[in-house]
């Protein structure tokens, strides 16, 4: 168990960490935000969501302090990204498909063909300040994600999405976003079915691009 008070994943500590991540970002900086934990969704009251729900991360003290919703996450680590800076978020949580509120959602079918779904709302600014933001999330906004012992061969549970992401990054060279997303979906597929769940890792982005030609550089 974590004993350093500043590292316990409370709402206040996560908020501080998010602000620290982007503070003073400069051209050439590559930022990474990884969250593995509980996610949820709640009614969208400012009407900026296509599906009528805000996606949210659940800190350790969410029952008393509340969740961290996607609007706040976007304001904190997406909007401040200046030109030449890049953010990659890896979010292993339920209902996490658009938890960074990035404007473009990559819709990938089973044959590997994709289209970019434009979720921009003209009344709300959800872009960066010139930088690039990418988010790999464990599942779509209406899906749940699994913890499982299937990958470790022991009683140790691991997030299926986190495991598949790390294994693919370690084992494949010159990965493109498309190949990484497909590999993660393939790895998770059987585990997801075994749990009776529907879990398909998602990719969202601040800009549209060719996912099969752009290499992943963390």
N, C-alpha and C positions, 0 to 999 in steps of 0.2 A: 504494500500500500504506500502511496505517496505521502511523505511526511513534511515536505517543504510546502508551507501554506500558499506561497505564490504560484505553485505548480498544480494545485488541486483544481480540476476543471469546473469551478464555479462560474456563474454567469459573469460576475465582475472580472475574474481572471481571464476568461475567454475574450471578453470585450477588450481588456487591456492588451492581450496578445495580438488580437486582430489589428488594433491601432499601431502597435509596435511594428508589425510586419510591414506595413506600407509607409511608415514614417520616414521621410527623407529619401524616398525611392528616387533613383536617378537612371538615366539611359544606360542600358547594359545590365541592369539588375534583373535577376530571375528569382521570383518569390514562389514559395510553395506553402500551401495551407492544407494540412491533413486532419480530418476529423473522423473518428471511428466511435460511434456511440448511438444513442437513440435520436430518432427524428420523428416529427409529427407534422400535421397540418391543421390549420385553424381558419375560421371564416375570415375572408378578406373584406375589410371595412372601407378601404379607400378605392376599391374597384379598379386596381391596376393589374389584376390577375385574369388570365383567359378562363381558367377553370373555377374561379370564385373562391379559391383557397390560397392563403399564404403558407408556404413551406417553412419549416423551422427546425432548428437544432435544439436539443434538450440538454442543458447543462446539468451538473450533478444536483444542484439545488433548485431545479425547475419547479418543483411543487410549491415552493414558497416565493421564489424570485421570478418565475415565468420563463418562457422560452426566448430564444434569439431568432427573430423572424427574418425572412429573406430580404425584406426592405432594408433592414438595418445592416445586414451583411453586405448588400450591394453598396449602400452609402459609405460603409467603412473601408472595404478593401477593393471595390471595383471602380467607383468614381474617382478616387485619388490617383489611379495609375496614369502616369504621364508618358509621353511619347518615348519609346525605346525601352520601356519596362514591361516585363511579362509576368503574369501570375498563373500558376497552375493550382487548382484546388482538387483534392481527392477526398470525396465525401462518402463515407461508408455508413449510411443511415437510411432508415425507412423514409419514403415519400420525398426523396432528395433530388429528384430530377432537375428542378429549376431553382434549387435553394440559393443560388447566387443571383437569381433574377437576370441572367444574361439574355440578350435579345434573340439569339438564334439557337434553335434546338435541332440537332442532327437526328433525322428520322431514318433509321437503318432497317432494311428488311432482311429476311433470312438468306437471300441470295447475295447480300453484301452491297446492294444498290442503296443510295441514300439521297435524301433531299433535305434542304434547310428550311425549317418552319420558322417563319418570321413572327415573333411574339411582341414586337414593339408596339407600344401604346403612345400615340402622339401627345398625350397629356402628361406622360411621366418620362423623365430622362433616366435611362437605365444603361447608358454607355460609360466607357472609361473617359479619361481626359487625354486620350491619344495613345494609351498603352494597349496591350493585348491581354485578354483574360480567357482562360479555358477551364472548364470544370468537368471532371469525370465523376459521375455519381453512381451509387450502387444500383439504383432502380428509377423507374419513372415516378411521377408525382403521385400516382394512385397505387403504387406497389409497395410491398414490404421487402426488407432485405434479411438475409439469414446469417446467423452465427452457426458454425458447424465444426465438428471434429473430423469430418471426412478428409480434409487435406493433411492433417498432422499425423494421423494414425495413432493418436494418443487420446487422452481425455481432455487435452487442451483445446479450447474452442477458439476459433479465429473467424474474423469477418470474411465471408466468401469473396467480397469485392476487393478488400485490401490484399488478400492472399493472391488473387488472380492478377491484380495490378503489379505487385512486387515480382511475382514469378515471371511474368511476361517481360518486364523491364530488364530483369537480370539475365534472362535466357535468350533474348532476341536482340540482334544488332540492327542499327539503322531502322528503327521502328517508325512507321508513320502513324498518324492518329487513327486512320481507318483500320490498319492492321492490329493496333493495340486494342481498339474497341471490339473488333471481331474476336480476337483471341480471348479477351475477358468474357465475352458472352458465351463462347464455346466452353471455356473452363467451368463457368458457373452453371451452365445449362442443366447438367445431370443432377447436381446438388440441389438446385432450385426445384426440380421435379420431385426429388426424393422427399423434400419438405412440404410438398403439396402447395408450393408457392409459385408465383410468377415474378421473376426477378430478371430484368434486362438492364445491364449497365448503360448509362446515357452519357452523351457528350453535348455540352452547351458551350457557346462561344460568344465573344463580343463582336466577332466578324465572321462572315462566311468565307470558306476556303475549300480547296480540294483536299479531302481528308486522306486520299491515297498517295499524294505526292509530298505533303508537308511532313517533315520529320519531327518527332517528339524530342525536344531538348529541354531537360529540366535544369 
